[in-house]
Amino acid sequence: MGLREIKKERARRAILEAARHMFFNRGFDGTTIEEIAEKAEVAVGTVYNYFDSKSTLILAITAEDTSRVLDEEFHIRESSTGVESIKVYVNMFMENLSMYPKRLLRELMREGWRSDTTLSKGLISQDLTLLDGLARVLQELTDQQKIKTGTDIEYTSLAIYGIITTAIMWYAADEERTSEQMLESLEKMLEILFSGLNPEGRDE
């Protein structure tokens, strides 16, 4: 990487770190591009050279956080049951989200419900990446006979995604609810789902 590319990457990283700080402390609505530029110690125009809006900035941050989990190859332990394997995979994803302030989570969920915006489309795309990851893990569990042969992978992935969404919404809506309680409720819902997915003749 040449000197020019190194400088550009440093500027981009400074902008992302400033944006993360501002979004986490002021929320998405309460942060402006001008404030991000000031925090990053760059000109406003420099921010727009890399990101054309607040939406693309927050999407870059959420994509960076989730890719640490979703882009890595997930290995299913031979001794793990189907539900244990899914719990590990989902918890890796959820632990990243639990670092987000609840206000920011609520704002992102609100934007996700809006149609035809850069942010809503980006969030949906990231959710589809999660669904693809769940499908890959479920297919491997089926191949290893850790869940029932013939399990509908697509709809089971959607069911797990629904459980994840429910846990996040419950957590974000209740200021008293802790991340530990969120993960506990998530695990219980997964156990209920998987009680009907265990291979015949197995209790676990």
N, C-alpha and C positions, 0 to 999 in steps of 0.2 A: 504494500500500500504506500503510495507516494505521500509527500508532505501535504499537498492540497487535500487529498482524500482524508488524511488524518485530522486536519483542521476541520473539515466538514463534519466528520463523525463526532468530534469533540463538541462542536456547536450543537449538533442534533441531540447529543446526549445531555448537554447542559439544559437545553430547552425541555426535554422530556422529564428530567429530574425536577426542574422548576415547576412544570405543569403538574407533576404528581404531588409535589408539596402543596401547591395552591389548591388543587382539586380536593385533596384529602383534608385540608384545613378550612377551606372556604366553600366547598361544594362545587358542583358543575355550574349551577346558575350564578353563584356568587363570585365567579372568577372571570376575568377578562383577559384577552390576548395581551393587552397592554401591561397588565400586572405580571403575566408570565414572562414577558420580555424583560421587564424590570428585574424580576427575580433571577433570570438567567443572565442578566447583564449583557443583553444584545438588543439591537434595534428591533422595533416591531416588524419592519420589513423582512428582517432575517428570519423571524418566526414563520412568516408567510412563505418564505422560500422553501421551507421544509414541510409545513403543515398549513393547509388552506383554511382551517377552521378549528374551533374548539373540539368539534366532533371528531375530526381526524386525529387530534391529539389524544383524546381520551381513549379512542379505539386503539391507538398505538400502544398505550399503556396497558389496557386490558388484554390485548393480544400478546404482549410481551410476558405478562404474568401467567396467562393460561398456557402459552406455548411451552413453558418449562415442564408442564405435566403432559400435555397432549402430544407434543412432538417427540417425546422420549419413548423408546420402545419399552412397553410394559411387560414384565415377566411374571407369569403365574407360577407361584410356588407349587411344587408337586404335592406337598402336604396340605395345601389350602383347599377348602371347599369352594363351591361356586359363590356363595354369598360373601365369604371372607375375601375372596379375590376382588369382587365388585366393591366391597367396602373400602379396601385399600385404594383402589383406583379412584373412586369418588371422593374419598377423604383427601387425597392428594390435591384434587381440584378445589375442594371446598376450603381447605386450609388457606389457599391463596385469597379466596373471596372474603374469608373472615377477617382479613387485615384491612378491608375497606370500611371506612366509616359508614354507619347506617344511613345517614343522610345522602351520601353519594350513591349507595345502593338503591335507595328509593328513587333518586333522580334517574338513574340508569334504567330501572324497571319502567318508570313512567315513559321515558323516551323510547324504550323498546316496544311499547304499545302503539306508538305513533307510526302511521304508515308513510312510506315513500320519503323518508328523510335519510340523510347520510348516516346518522347515528343508528337509527332503527335497522337499516339494512346491514350495517356493519355488525351490530349485536346479533342479528339473526344469523349472519354468516358464521360468527364465532360459535353460536349455539349448534349450528349444523356440524361444525368441526367436533364439538363434544359428542354429538350423536354418532358421528362416524367412529370416534374412539370407543364409545360404548359398544357399538356393533362389532368392532374388531375383537374386543375382549370377550364378548358373549359368544362369538363364533368359535374362538379358541376354547372357551369353556365347554361348548357343545362338542367340539372335536375330541376333547379330553374326557368326555362323558361325566363332567361335573355338574351339568344341568341336562334336562331331558332332551333326548334326541327329538328333532322336529319342532323345537321351540321357535316361535316366530321372532326372529332376531330384530326386525324393524320395529314391531310393536312393543317388544320387551324393552328396547332402547328408549322408545318414547315414554313408556311407563316409568322407567328409572329417571328420565329427564323430568317428568312431571313431579316425581318425588323430590328431586333436587330443587326444582322451582318452588315447590310448596315450602320446603325447609328454608330457603332463602327469603321468601316473602314473609313468612312467620317471624324469622329473625329480624329482618329489617323493620317490620311494623311495630315490634315490641321493644322499646328502649331498655327494658329490664332483662330481656332474654340474652343469655351469654352465648358465645360461640361454642362452648362446650355443650350447652343444652341443644343448640342447633344440630351439632354432629350426633348427639345421642338420639334425638328424634329421627334424624335421617337414617341411622343404623336400624332403628326399630321398624321403620317403614320398609326398608330393604329386606329385613328378615321376614316380614309378613308377605311381601311379594314373592320371595324366594321359597317360602314354605310350599308353594305350588309348583316349583320348578325343579325340586330335587329329583334325581333319577329314581326310578322305582326300586323299592327295597332298601333305600338309604334313608337314614334319619337326619343326616347333616347335608 
